[in-house]
Amino acid sequence: MKRLLFFIVLLAVGIPALGQKPAKTASIVVDPAVAVGPIRDMHGVNNAPYGAMSKWYKAAKIPYMRPHDATHATTYGGDHTIDITGIFPDFSKDENDPASYDFHYSDETIARTLSAGTKILYRLGQSIEHGTKKYGAYPPADYEKWARICEHVIRHFNEGWANGHHWNIRYWEIWNEPDIDTPNDRWKTDPRMWGGPAEEFYKFYCIAAKHLKKCFPDLMIGGPAVTGSIEKQSQMDWLTGFFEAVAKEKAPMDFFSWHSYVHDPAQLLRRNHLIDSTMAAHGFADVESILDEWNYVIQWSETSPESARARFTEKAAALIAAFMITAQNETRISKLMFYDFRPSTTYNNVLDPVDGKPLRSYFPFLIWSKLAEYGTAVKVEVNEPNCYVTAARSPKGKLRIFVCRYTYDSNDVYSKELSLKVEGRKLEETTAFITDSHFLHTAYPVPADKNGRLRIYLEPRAFMMLEL
């Protein structure tokens, strides 16, 4: 009966059809004796747990939350949440007077997140504005005053100011995507994030960063969360100008944050190379790199439904897994923060906004939390270009292995056999948790061959976790 059940499961996950030419078996070799660094925070997110979602949010042990675009969720408090214009709604008021501030919904949002065991990267600035009238997209009237307002926001959350808290939030990010409207000078007519020239933002950042670092020398002050369109010359010119200004003014930048929406992990690597090389060229090679917005996008358009529909498929779920693994294995990125766990947005393809239950794209986050529990990444070699693998070792020598196949090509429909070897161990049949077109993190047996290697079958857009 056990063998019959196993055969049925293999048919379900897609053994190559009879008569199909067998593909060459891909080889995965894990060497648990060779540590390659820590498992990093690749399962951070944008926005807070809410309602029925909170159970699953907590289960995934999300390491960091960035509350960007929280104002777009009425469940969080809408326009009264997180943004500087929400907390300090009348810029003419006295920034030293606690009565000028409204922290109510921001306090609730941060408190819910901390109660889930998640730390905060707080975005100081504004949510993106797509409407015909803009409220916070233009440069503040007084850069120095804006910096002092942010100082009081930090003191509220960390030092108890204005009936505040002592939450020890360490990461403070200045603004979001100030370069987004650079192409075709859109910032002049229809700004979404920064309705001013690049040089004004450089000045603004330097003033704010210097002031905040002077007030809080032990905190991480950085930004500015540039867009993922850095392959465009206009964005690269903007970025180069930013680094030149920060270097010239000797402004603090404890971390550099950026965004990348892709449908291929190779896009991540190209953009990461551009970021790293540009930072190094301006003396910032050792500055922490944080990618704090990303998701599955086929073709960037504010109105295209194609990406939105695809985000709820196994293709997007597998891309998320492959993206995390690629960032861990092939970049120096310290933190990823997925966009978005906010209710009622098509970018929330992880938890159902109706009942809060997990969708396919949730399970890479859950699996990564399991890798993070073990802590130490170990050496992995893979001879298959569309196969992505990360392995983690516990202090007692146990292994958890995250294996993903991802191909964007929808014409690739056949499962592939993967041979998994662990150096120094002869493996026996074990249990994996698989997510593909049929299953959602479902346990099923994985056999071993006579040489002590595991035989894995995966669809072209699927992933699994094995525990050894």
Stockholm file with secondary structure:
# STOCKHOLM 1.0

chainA/1-468         MKRLLFFIVLLAVGIPALGQKPAKTASIVVDPAVAVGPIRDMHGVNNAPYGAMSKWYKAAKIPYMRPHDATHATTYGGDHTIDITGIFPDFSKDENDPASYDFHYSDETIARTLSAGTKILYRLGQSIEHGTKKYGAYPPADYEKWARICEHVIRHFNEGWANGHHWNIRYWEIWNEPDIDTPNDRWKTDPRMWGGPAEEFYKFYCIAAKHLKKCFPDLMIGGPAVTGSIEKQSQMDWLTGFFEAVAKEKAPMDFFSWHSYVHDPAQLLRRNHLIDSTMAAHGFADVESILDEWNYVIQWSETSPESARARFTEKAAALIAAFMITAQNETRISKLMFYDFRPSTTYNNVLDPVDGKPLRSYFPFLIWSKLAEYGTAVKVEVNEPNCYVTAARSPKGKLRIFVCRYTYDSNDVYSKELSLKVEGRKLEETTAFITDSHFLHTAYPVPADKNGRLRIYLEPRAFMMLEL
#=GR chainA/1-468 SS CHHHHHHHHHHHHTCCCTTSCCCCCEEEEEEEEEEEEECCEEEEEESCCCGGGHHHHHHTTCCEEECTTGGGCGGGTGGGSSSHHHHSCCTTSCTTCGGGCCCHHHHHHHHHHHHTTCEEEEEESCCCCCSSSCSSSSCCSCHHHHHHHHHHHHHHHHHCTTTCCCCCCCEEEECSCTTTTTGGGGGGTSCSSCCSCHHHHHHHHHHHHHHHHHHCTTSEEEEEEECSCTTSHHHHHHHHHHHHHHHHHTCCCSEEEEECCBSSHHHHHHHHHHHHHHHHHTTCTTSEEEEEECCBCSSCCSSCHHHHHHTTSHHHHHHHHHHHHHHHHHCCCCEEEESCCCSSSTTCCSBCTTTCCBCGGGHHHHHHHHHHHHCEEEEEEECCTTEEEEEEECTTSCEEEEEEEECCCTTCCCCEEEEEEETTCCCCCEEEEEESSSCSSEEEEECBCTTSCEEEEECSEEEEEEEC
#=GC SS_cons         CHHHHHHHHHHHHTCCCTTSCCCCCEEEEEEEEEEEEECCEEEEEESCCCGGGHHHHHHTTCCEEECTTGGGCGGGTGGGSSSHHHHSCCTTSCTTCGGGCCCHHHHHHHHHHHHTTCEEEEEESCCCCCSSSCSSSSCCSCHHHHHHHHHHHHHHHHHCTTTCCCCCCCEEEECSCTTTTTGGGGGGTSCSSCCSCHHHHHHHHHHHHHHHHHHCTTSEEEEEEECSCTTSHHHHHHHHHHHHHHHHHTCCCSEEEEECCBSSHHHHHHHHHHHHHHHHHTTCTTSEEEEEECCBCSSCCSSCHHHHHHTTSHHHHHHHHHHHHHHHHHCCCCEEEESCCCSSSTTCCSBCTTTCCBCGGGHHHHHHHHHHHHCEEEEEEECCTTEEEEEEECTTSCEEEEEEEECCCTTCCCCEEEEEEETTCCCCCEEEEEESSSCSSEEEEECBCTTSCEEEEECSEEEEEEEC
//
